[in-house]
Amino acid sequence: MNHVTAPWVRTRLRAAPGAAVALAVLVALTACLAAAFPRALDRYTDAGLRQAVEHAPVDESSILVTAGPDLDAGVAHTEESVRPERLSGLYESTLDTVERPLVIDRKRSSYGVRTTETVPSPDKWLPRPDGLPAEMLLAAPQGLADHARLRSGRLPEVTGGEASVETSEVQAAVTEETARTLHIEVGSVIHLPGSRDLTVRVTGIVAPEEADSPYWSVDSLLRTPSLRRVPGPMGASNPSYWVGGLLLAPEAAPALLSVTTTVRYWHLTPDPDTLHSRDVDALASAVASLESGPGLERLHATISPLTDVATGLDAAFTTYEELRSDIGPLIVVAASGAGTVAVVVLLMAGGLATDRRRAELALLRARGASVRGMAGRLLAETAVVAVPAGALGFGAALLALPGARLLPALWAAVAVTAVACLALPLRAVAAHHAVRIHDGRRDAASPRASRRRTVAELTVVVLALGAVELLRRRGTTDGAGDLVAMAPVLVGVIAALVLVRLYPLPLRQLARPARRLRGAVGPLALARAGRTSASAVLPLLALLTAFTVAAFGGSVLSGVADARDRAALISVGADGRVEAEAALPAGLSGRLGQAPGVRKVTEVGLDYQARTNDGRQALPLAAVDPGDYAALAGRTDLGAFPAGELRRPDGAEGGSEDAVLPALASPTVAERFGDGTFQVRLADGGHVTLRIVVVRDRTPAVYGDEFLVVDRAGLPAAAARPNVLLLTGDDLDAGAVHRAADDAGTVHLRSEERGTFVDSPLQSGAERIYTAAVAAGAGYAALALLLSLASAAPERAALLARLRTMGLTRAQGRRLLVLESLPQALPAALGGILTGWAAVRLLSPGIDLTTIAVSSTTSTAGRAELSADPWSLAVPAVAVLVLTVGVAALQAWWSGRRGAVAELRAGDAR
């Protein structure tokens, strides 16, 4: 056979342009989604790492290198070691010591000299709250002009030659806040005692360009003065004094040597744009090298043997890695499921093309075409369409998601394109390996499956069972292996194989008694539905895999939402909360009750200062109306209790000292006081005698492990006045609630609190990718169903044409196709529901959603468990039934409009 030539490809594309365009669209869309997944993964994991570093405190998100002045070679050498030229050289060598991929941002880094202790000033014009002198921290940082705006005066400089230990007067600048707090003006003179007294003249007042930048965070005193107290006994009125910072010129650093102990520092801030999630291990190694490895040894050799390195980056990297390792496997599960369904659709597209061209390919083989030559022709005509489409999809993914790695996306797009190119040739080779004159009936299955098929199915079953058991034992940690990520997919594969084997059997049994029914539509539909072949495996595999992934993904998203709702409810205590330290205005409860969405307002008098009788320990005490509060606790499921058990006894109204009030308590409080009576001292100085009668882990009014709840009718009127209002309602209008509160108290809404649990791009990105994966899987499953129906469309059209010549009406034709499709769609829908439910039930013990829900390994609501979501099970099943019946009815309607002549051509094999 001749080699593949252009005329063949051009002829085939001209003969079926619609099929070529459909294949191009399918490949472009699939390649785009496949390439977008690793890029989206890179983007949100990198964003999570950068946020973890940027939102950490400055001392934890940067590297501080410190060393004392060189003291081994005389005063001149010591002075030289703190001059700007020497510090600049050491700064460059320090930067060279930092190992890749950790990159330091020069613009946000700083270095200089500062004192390690504050120096008291004898100047009495400085503020002295309790008669103690103000103290000053002195620093000579580099680059002050680049990080501050001059408000008045000028920046400090050194006059009269080089500064030295003998220098007695220097110039300094202060920040606006320091000047305002300590009453410093341009021209002010501050005297500082030391081994040689130093006079500091203030020449300028500056404003930080970025007050929160690392430059101003080496020591916050350089930016903002602090009011400190002299250490003393707790609770005593210890005297206080002010501490501020003075900013000297870098050339004045030698003058600090005579005041107090000084230190050279190099404050290194990582460049956030160079932090990538894939480099976390290498970043941690680079930090470890600086802290206690080869990097620290080089610093000892370059700067000083006593050089010290302090950073919290290693802790930030560790925390991030724990969060990523908990979320990552869940994302792989969703991606593997959607990817499996997409691959099945590509294979089905190739199979559909092979079936449509069955006669053509059989004729080629009968006329002497070799298997290799036939496969080469098919590969060429498919590649002409698939390769440009794959490149287009890859380019669309690059444009839609910039700023991520190129290679993983490229490999994903290449894999999709390769599957699309090879599906048709390989399917054709398998179907036409041997030269055949007649294919036989295509709608009937062989009575016994081949041994190869049986072995393959058993292998898949064993792999699926192993993955499920591994996941149940080890959870979704990375150590569980890639097999765990495919567990939901393998569960769907098992169900597809079992369903293909079993569902024709009952249909064939029902077809026999159905023959005795009147009319031919019912028996014919059952007879045709009971004839199936191995080609039904792929569409069922796509449907059931999509069912399983949708159920699993929907359950994950539902579990995450429920966990956040529960944590927010526990934190707030209700749908809304208005709280103040003092009693709230009398009419506030009524105003809040009229706000949109508010159904009920429950009043609580919460005393945080209540103490046990010995006065040693505070014990929050909530005074409530038992009926209203019990109803709230029941609605929120936060320690529900019978209202009657908390009501005050007769004669205990108004805070009677002789009465004993029943109380609801937390387990820790109940364990401390037992079932006997005990006294509690209220904030107003009164006392109340209580006995614990109800124990609950939680209660709406108090967030914590220790609380008491009593009937407010048994307390004095002053102690029972409400300072907390708990709001119940759906979709509370935040603006209306804030306006009704009118700054009378602090407003907390459950909806707002829920948003605080999503504080990392890892969480939000994981949810978006999971949602997209489930949606993509559902879309490809629908496409698989349409391809399955399209593959049988010509045969069904010919059947309807023949039956219409025998008297079948159009209505009967519609019923025939609908009834024929239902026996296949119903088992697929029911099997999908069962498979999804079983997958969630089997895999839920090994999956903890707490981290993705609240960005922490622990939650106030407890472990966020995976449970089956009814909507995630029901919606796909209903969609399959509706789509199947709709397509069958549409096909019957369209066939009726075309007429029977076109379908009954002589020599047609249909």
SELORO-751207 format. One record per residue (C-alpha): residue in three letters; x, y negated, z negated. Coordinates in steps of 0.2 Angstrom, whole numbers, plus 5000, padded with zeros to 4 digits. Each point is the difference from the previous one (the first is absolute). Layout:
BEGIN
ALAXYZ/...
// end
This chain:
BEGIN
MET500050005000/ASN500649825004/HIS500649894986/VAL498849874993/THR499749865012/ALA499249834999/PRO498650045012/TRP499350134989/VAL500049894985/ARG499249855010/THR498750125007/ARG499550074984/LEU499849834992/ARG499049935014/ALA498950164999/ALA499649974982/PRO500349824994/GLY498750014986/ALA500950144992/ALA501749925002/VAL499349844992/ALA499250094986/LEU501650104996/ALA501049835000/VAL498849924988/LEU500150154988/VAL501950015001/ALA500249814998/LEU498850004985/THR500850154992/ALA501849945003/CYS499649834992/LEU499250084985/ALA501550124998/ALA501349875002/ALA499049884988/PHE500050124986/PRO501950004996/ARG500149825003/ALA498549964988/LEU500850124987/ASP501649905001/ARG499249834999/TYR499050044984/THR501350104991/ASP501349865004/ALA498849874994/GLY499750104984/LEU501950004997/ARG500249825003/GLN498549954989/ALA500750124986/VAL501749905001/GLU499349835002/HIS498750014987/ALA501250074987/PRO500749884987/VAL501649915007/ASP501150094988/GLU499350175007/SER500049955019/SER501849945001/ILE501750044995/LEU501049904987/VAL501950025000/THR500849914985/ALA501849984995/GLY500949894988/PRO501449885005/ASP501750075003/LEU500949984983/ASP501750105003/ALA501149875009/GLY499849844991/VAL498849855000/ALA500449955018/HIS499650175006/THR498450004990/GLU499449835007/GLU500450065017/SER498950164998/VAL498549894998/ARG500249885014/PRO498950005015/GLU501350075012/ARG500450154989/LEU498250034997/SER499649995018/GLY501350135005/LEU499450124987/TYR498249975006/GLU500550065017/SER501050154994/THR498450044989/LEU498950005015/ASP501250115009/THR499950124986/VAL498250035002/GLU499650155010/ARG498850025015/PRO498550005002/LEU499949884985/VAL500249835008/ILE500249844989/ASP499149845005/ARG501349874999/LYS498749865000/ARG499150074984/SER501650054991/SER501149894989/TYR501549994990/GLY500949894987/VAL500549984982/ARG498949984985/THR500250014981/THR499450154992/GLU499449914984/THR499049844998/VAL500949854992/PRO499149894987/SER500149815003/PRO500149884986/ASP499149875010/LYS498549954990/TRP499049925014/LEU499750185007/PRO498450074994/ARG500150094983/PRO498250084995/ASP500650064983/GLY501649904998/LEU501150135009/PRO501249935014/ALA499650045018/GLU501250135008/MET500750005018/LEU500550135012/LEU501349945013/ALA500250075017/ALA501049965016/PRO499150085014/GLN500450005018/GLY498949925013/LEU498949894989/ALA499649885014/ASP499350145011/HIS498850064986/ALA499449844993/ARG499349835005/LEU500749854992/ARG498649904991/SER501149864993/GLY501849964998/ARG501450105008/LEU500750184999/PRO501450024988/GLU501850005006/VAL501850004993/THR500949834999/GLY501849964996/GLY500850165006/GLU499750184997/ALA499150064984/SER500950104987/VAL499950064983/GLU500549834994/THR498649915009/SER498949924987/GLU498649925011/VAL499050085014/GLN498549965010/ALA498450105001/ALA498350015007/VAL498450064992/THR498350065007/GLU498449905000/GLU499350114986/THR501549994990/ALA500149825001/ARG498249974996/THR500050124985/LEU501749954992/HIS499749815004/ILE501650005011/GLU500349865013/VAL501349965013/GLY501449934990/SER499650094984/VAL501650074991/ILE500050164991/HIS501450054988/LEU500450184997/PRO501350064987/GLY501250145003/SER501950034999/ARG500149845009/ASP498449895000/LEU499249975017/THR499049855005/VAL498750045014/ARG499349855010/VAL498450035009/THR500149935018/GLY498550075008/ILE498350094998/VAL499650145012/ALA498450105005/PRO500350185005/GLU499650045018/GLU499350174995/ALA499850014981/ASP499750195000/SER501550045012/PRO501550104993/TYR501149855000/TRP499049924986/SER499750174991/VAL501850044995/ASP499549924984/SER498349924998/LEU500749864989/LEU500849925015/ARG498349975007/THR498849994985/PRO500449954981/SER499450124987/LEU499449974982/ARG500850144989/ARG499850044982/VAL501350054987/PRO499950184996/GLY499150044984/PRO498650114992/MET498550045010/GLY498649884997/ALA501149874992/SER500049825007/ASN501850015007/PRO500749835006/SER500149975019/TYR501349915011/TRP500149965019/VAL501250085012/GLY500449935017/GLY501250025015/LEU501349885007/LEU500650025018/LEU501849955003/ALA501049985016/PRO500850175005/GLU501749914999/ALA499749964982/ALA499950184995/PRO501850004991/ALA499349874988/LEU498850134993/LEU501450114994/SER500349884985/VAL498250004994/THR499550184997/THR500150175008/THR499850005019/VAL499650135013/ARG500250005019/TYR498450075009/TRP499650065017/HIS498150025002/LEU499650115015/THR498350015008/PRO499550135012/ASP499449955017/PRO498250065000/ASP499950015019/THR501350145000/LEU499250114987/HIS499250155008/SER499150154992/ARG501050125010/ASP501649944992/VAL499450014982/ASP501350144995/ALA501449905008/LEU499549844992/ALA500050094983/SER501750075004/ALA500649835004/VAL499449934984/ALA500750144990/SER501749975008/LEU500049824993/GLU499450054983/SER501150154996/GLY500950065016/PRO501349955013/GLY499249835002/LEU500349964982/GLU501850065001/ARG500349885014/LEU499349864991/HIS501150044985/ALA501550005011/THR499549845009/ILE499249894986/SER500450064983/PRO500150174991/LEU498649944989/THR498849965014/ASP498250054996/VAL498650045012/ALA498249994994/THR498450035011/GLY498350085000/LEU499950045018/ASP500350194996/ALA498450004989/ALA499149915014/PHE500550125013/THR499650154988/THR498249934997/TYR499749975018/GLU500650185005/GLU498950084987/LEU498549905007/ARG500550055018/SER500350184996/ASP498250014993/ILE499149925014/GLY501150065015/PRO499350185000/LEU498249955001/ILE500449895015/VAL500950155009/VAL498450114997/ALA498949875009/ALA501349985014/SER500250185003/GLY498150035001/ALA499749865012/GLY501650055010/THR499350185001/VAL498449955007/ALA500849885013/VAL501150145006/VAL498550125001/VAL499149875011/LEU501549985012/LEU500150195001/MET498150005004/ALA500249875013/GLY501350115009/GLY498950154998/LEU498549915007/ALA501149955015/THR500550185002/ASP498250065000/ARG499549875013/ARG501450055012/ARG499850194996/ALA499650045018/GLU501349895008/LEU501450074989/ALA499450185003/LEU500049965019/LEU501849934999/ARG500650164991/ALA499150115012/ARG500949915015/GLY501750034992/ALA500349864989/SER501250044986/VAL499649974981/ARG501549894999/GLY499649905015/MET498249984995/ALA500549944983/GLY501249885007/ARG498749925011/LEU498849994986/LEU501349934988/ALA500549865013/GLU498249945003/THR499750004982/ALA501649914996/VAL499749865012/VAL498449964990/ALA500650044982/VAL501749935000/PRO499549825004/ALA498550014989/GLY501150064986/ALA501249865003/LEU498549885000/GLY499450074983/PHE501749994993/GLY500249825005/ALA498349954993/ALA500550084983/LEU501649905000/LEU499149845003/ALA498650034988/LEU501250054986/PRO501749915001/GLY501450014987/ALA500250194999/ARG501150135006/LEU500050045018/LEU500650185001/PRO498650094990/ALA498749915010/LEU500950055016/TRP500150184995/ALA498150004996/ALA499549935016/VAL501250125010/ALA499250154991/VAL498349945004/THR500549985019/ALA500950165000/VAL498450094994/ALA498949925012/CYS501250045014/LEU500250184996/ALA498250044995/LEU499450035018/PRO501550095007/LEU500150124985/ARG498250035000/ALA500050045019/VAL501550114998/ALA499150104986/ALA498450015010/HIS500850045017/HIS501550104996/ALA499350155009/VAL499249985017/ARG498150034998/ILE498650005013/HIS498650004988/ASP500049934982/GLY498550094994/ARG498749924988/ARG500749854991/ASP498649994987/ALA500350174992/ALA501350054987/SER500950165000/PRO499350124987/ARG501750014991/ALA501349874997/SER501850045005/ARG501350054988/ARG501049845003/ARG498549894996/THR499750104984/VAL501849994994/ALA500049815004/GLU498449974990/LEU500650104985/THR501649905001/VAL499149844999/VAL498950064985/VAL501650054990/LEU500849835004/ALA498449914994/LEU499850104984/GLY501849974996/ALA499949825003/VAL498449984989/GLU500850114986/LEU501649895001/LEU499049844999/ARG499050064985/ARG501650054991/ARG501149855004/GLY498949865005/THR500349885014/THR501849964995/ASP501350005014/GLY500750164993/ALA498550105005/GLY500649995018/ASP499249965017/LEU498950155000/VAL498949924986/ALA499749855012/MET499250125012/ALA498950094987/PRO498449925005/VAL500350025018/LEU500450194997/VAL498450024991/GLY499149925015/VAL500950125011/ILE499550154990/ALA498249955000/ALA500049975019/LEU500850185003/VAL498750084988/LEU498549905008/VAL500550055018/ARG500150184995/LEU498450014990/TYR498749885006/PRO499650095017/LEU499550164990/PRO498449944991/LEU499549915017/ARG500150165009/GLN499050094987/LEU498749865001/ALA499950015019/ARG499350185000/PRO498449964990/ALA499849835009/ARG499750095016/ARG498350044994/LEU499649814998/ARG498949925013/GLY501049895012/ALA501750025007/VAL500849844992/GLY500350074982/PRO500750175005/LEU501149935014/ALA500749874988/LEU500550134987/ALA500750115013/ARG501149875007/ALA500549934983/GLY500650184995/ARG501250015015/THR501649914995/SER501850025004/ALA501749954993/SER499849835008/ALA498849954986/VAL501550014988/LEU500749835004/PRO498449894999/LEU499650094983/LEU501849974994/ALA499849825004/LEU498349984992/LEU500450104984/THR501749924998/ALA499349835002/PHE498650054987/THR501350054988/VAL501149855002/ALA498549894999/ALA499350084985/PHE501850004992/GLY500349825005/GLY498349944995/SER500150084983/VAL501749924998/LEU499449835004/SER498450024989/GLY501050074986/VAL501249855001/ALA498549885000/ASP499250094985/ALA501650004990/ARG500249815003/ASP498249974995/ARG500150104985/ALA501749914994/ALA499249835004/LEU498550054990/ILE501050054985/SER501049855000/VAL498549885002/GLY498850104990/ALA498549965012/ASP499749925017/GLY500549834993/ARG500749934984/VAL500049834993/GLU501149984984/ALA500649864989/GLU500949994983/ALA498649904992/ALA498250035001/LEU499249975017/PRO498649875002/ALA498350054996/GLY499249985018/LEU501550085009/SER499250175000/GLY498449945008/ARG501049915014/LEU501050155004/GLY498450115000/GLN499449895014/ALA501550015011/PRO499850105016/GLY500350184998/VAL499950004981/ARG498750124993/LYS500550014982/VAL501149904987/THR500650094985/GLU500649894985/VAL501550054989/GLY500849924986/LEU501850065001/ASP501149974985/TYR501850035004/GLN500649944983/ALA499150124990/ARG501150104989/THR500050154988/ASN499849964982/ASP501949994996/GLY500149875014/ARG501550095008/GLN499250055017/ALA498849915012/LEU498650105006/PRO498849945014/LEU498250004994/ALA498649985012/ALA498349944993/VAL498650055012/ASP498150035002/PRO499950195000/GLY498750025013/ASP500749895013/TYR501850064997/ALA499550185000/ALA499149975017/LEU501649925007/ALA501150144994/GLY498950135008/ARG499949905016/THR501949995001/ASP500450174993/LEU501249914987/GLY499650094984/ALA498150035001/PHE499250024983/PRO498250004993/ALA499549834995/GLY499150064984/GLU501750064992/LEU500749825000/ARG498549914993/ARG500349924983/PRO499150084985/ASP498549904992/GLY500649874988/ALA501649975009/GLU499549855010/GLY501149845000/GLY501650074993/SER499450084984/GLU501650054990/ASP499250154992/ALA499450085017/VAL501050125010/LEU499949985019/PRO500250155012/ALA501449975012/LEU500650075017/ALA501950025000/SER501450065011/PRO500850174996/THR501549924993/VAL499049894988/ALA498950154995/GLU501550104996/ARG500749864989/PHE498449974990/GLY499150175001/ASP498250014996/GLY500149904984/THR499649814997/PHE501349875002/GLN500049815000/VAL500549885015/ARG500449824997/LEU499349895013/ALA500849855008/ASP499049884990/GLY500650084984/GLY498450104996/HIS500050194998/VAL498950145007/THR499950184994/LEU499950135014/ARG499950195003/ILE500450075016/VAL498650115007/VAL500450005019/VAL501750035008/ARG500349965018/ASP501649985011/ARG499449845008/THR498849864998/PRO499549865012/ALA500449854988/VAL501850054996/TYR501550055011/GLY501150114990/ASP500250154988/GLU499449924984/PHE498349924998/LEU498549994988/VAL498249975006/VAL498649954988/ASP498349935000/ARG500149815000/ALA498449994990/GLY501050064985/LEU501349875001/PRO500049814994/ALA499349895013/ALA501749915003/ALA500850175004/ALA498750065011/ARG500049855012/PRO500450075018/ASN501749955008/VAL499950145013/LEU498650025013/LEU500050165011/LEU499149985016/THR499150155010/GLY499649985018/ASP500450055018/ASP501049885011/LEU500249864987/ASP500349835008/ALA501749954993/GLY499749825004/ALA498349994992/VAL500750094984/HIS501449884999/ARG498949855002/ALA498850074987/ALA501450034988/ASP500549825002/ASP501750034992/ALA499250054984/GLY501050165001/THR501250115010/VAL499150095014/HIS500550185005/LEU499150095014/ARG500150185004/SER500249975019/GLU501549884997/GLU500850124987/ARG499950145013/GLY501049905012/THR501449994988/PHE500450185001/VAL500549985018/ASP501749914997/SER501150095013/PRO500050015019/LEU500350194997/GLN498350024994/SER499149895012/GLY501050065015/ALA499750184995/GLU498149974999/ARG500049925017/ILE501050145008/TYR498950134992/THR498449915006/ALA500849995018/ALA500550185000/VAL498350064995/ALA499249895013/ALA501250055013/GLY499750194996/ALA498149975001/GLY500249915017/TYR501050145007/ALA498850134993/ALA498649925009/LEU501150005016/ALA500350184998/LEU498250044998/LEU499749905016/LEU501450095009/SER499250164995/LEU498349965006/ALA500849935016/SER500950165004/ALA498350095000/ALA499149865009/PRO500150075018/GLU499550184995/ARG498549934990/ALA499549895015/ALA500050145012/LEU499050114987/LEU498749864999/ALA499949995019/ARG499750195002/LEU498750004986/ARG499149855007/THR499850105017/MET499250134989/GLY498749884992/LEU500949934985/THR499449834996/ARG501149854995/ALA499450004982/GLN500450194999/GLY501749965007/ARG500449874987/ARG499450124986/LEU501150145008/LEU501549904999/VAL499649934983/LEU499650174993/GLU501650075008/SER501149874991/LEU499250014983/PRO500650174996/GLN501849945003/ALA499849834992/LEU499150064984/PRO501350124995/ALA501449875004/ALA499149874989/LEU499750124986/GLY501750085001/GLY500749825000/ILE499149964984/LEU500550164992/THR501849985006/GLY500249824994/TRP499250044983/ALA501150164998/ALA501649905005/VAL499649874987/ARG499650124987/LEU501650115003/LEU501249855001/SER499349894987/PRO501050074985/GLY501649965008/ILE499549825005/ASP500149854988/LEU499349845008/THR500549894985/THR501549925008/ILE499249955016/ALA498549944990/VAL500849894987/SER501950005005/SER500450094984/THR500250184994/THR498849974986/SER498349915000/THR498849954986/ALA498750105009/GLY501050164999/ARG500650105014/ALA499249965017/GLU499550175007/LEU499550045017/SER498250065002/ALA498950035016/ASP499149855006/PRO498350045007/TRP500049875013/SER501650055007/LEU499350185002/ALA498349955006/VAL500349865013/PRO501250105011/ALA498850155000/VAL498549895005/ALA501149915013/VAL500550175008/LEU498150065001/VAL499449835008/LEU501449995012/THR499850185006/VAL498149995002/GLY500249835008/VAL501250065013/ALA499050155004/ALA498449905002/LEU501049875011/GLN500750145011/ALA498350085003/TRP499249835004/TRP501449965012/SER499950175009/GLY498249985002/ARG500349845009/ARG501350075012/GLY498950145006/ALA500450185003/VAL500749995018/ALA501749944996/GLU500250134986/LEU499650155012/ARG501249995013/ALA500450165009/GLY501750084995/ASP500049904983/ALA500650114987/ARG499149914986/
// end
